[in-house]
Amino acid sequence: MGDTPLTTADVPPRFLNATLLVNHVPHRALASDPRVSYALHVPAKHYPSHYSGGAEGAGPAIAPTTTAPAKLPLLVSMHGTRRHVFDIYELVPFAQSAPCALLAPLFPAGLDGPNDVDSFKLLRSRTLRSDLALLDILDEVAARWPGIDTDKIYLIGFSGGGQFVHRFLYLHPERLAAVSVGAPGHVTVLDTSQNWPIGIKDVEALFGRTIDKELVGRVPVQLIVGGAELRPHGGEEFWAWMRDLASKNEGAREAMKFPPMEKGRLATLQGLHELWKRDGITARFDVVPGVAHDPKGVREGVLEFIEPLIKGYSSD
């Protein structure tokens, strides 16, 4: 087949696992930017058979005039700054019971230089448009797994992933069925007097898009954080050291994409919640008592929010 990607429509159902197209699908390089990769979990017993090849593997078994069967919804878990991508394994029981497919993108550290850990969170940096990279990933998934619905996704993220998620919500609400924003250390507010990523003054110049608050407000949103998230990441002494380092070191200054944290993540998310209310954006706000900065500590709350939305999903 040369360079033509193998799709589930080319493979008889009994061979989908052997061709690594169902169950755990290993990390694949993104064609448009091979620095970025993604892994999938596609529960074999729930993948619609109409979207795999017939006995001869000659294409979709469904006739063009037949109404297409429901597709699997897609849950996308965006990693945080430490690039914990093991959700692709840990969420398998949820994917089997929901049911849904799982997608775990990976934006490695160092894309914008040796000290870069934050570029993916910004959606736009010197060498990366991470929002467009995710859209390209969804296009690849749609082509290779036609039985997965990529038109509207369920997007969750914790810490740095929470930063990505709420910014992606601003720019691409039409692609989202629901989002969960977990414990971001920095947030972007809908303030037209400040530039991105603090505010949205220059969004149109940077991204070629405007933010439609009405569309954003139509997406079911959860804000979730641990009740023990009371201090800034690293503490005040750490940020004093970072400021001093940035004043002397150009590389550190370039890598410091955000101002120093001045409050804990609980207060940060509370502030965002209140500001969104003023803009007519309703979000569910969940605080998990006793939990510090731990994605597993809030996971039950995230899945409790997202599960009924997936179960009520329709691809029609």
Secondary structure, DSSP 8 states (H G I E B T S, - for coil): -TTS---GGGS-GGGTTTTT-SEEEEEEEETTEEEEEEEEEE-GGGS-GGGSB-TT--SBSS-TTS-----B-EEEEE--TT---THHHHTHHHHHHTT-EEEEEE--TTTTSTT-S-HHHHS--SS--HHHHHHHHHHHHHHH-TTB--SSEEEEEETHHHHHHHHHHHH-GGGEEEEEEE--SS-----TTS-TTTSSTTHHHHHS----HHHHHHS-EEEEEETT--S-TTHHHHHHHHHHHHHH-HHHHHH--S----S-HHHHHHHHHHHHHHTT---EEEEETT--S-HHHHHHHHHHHHHHHHHT----
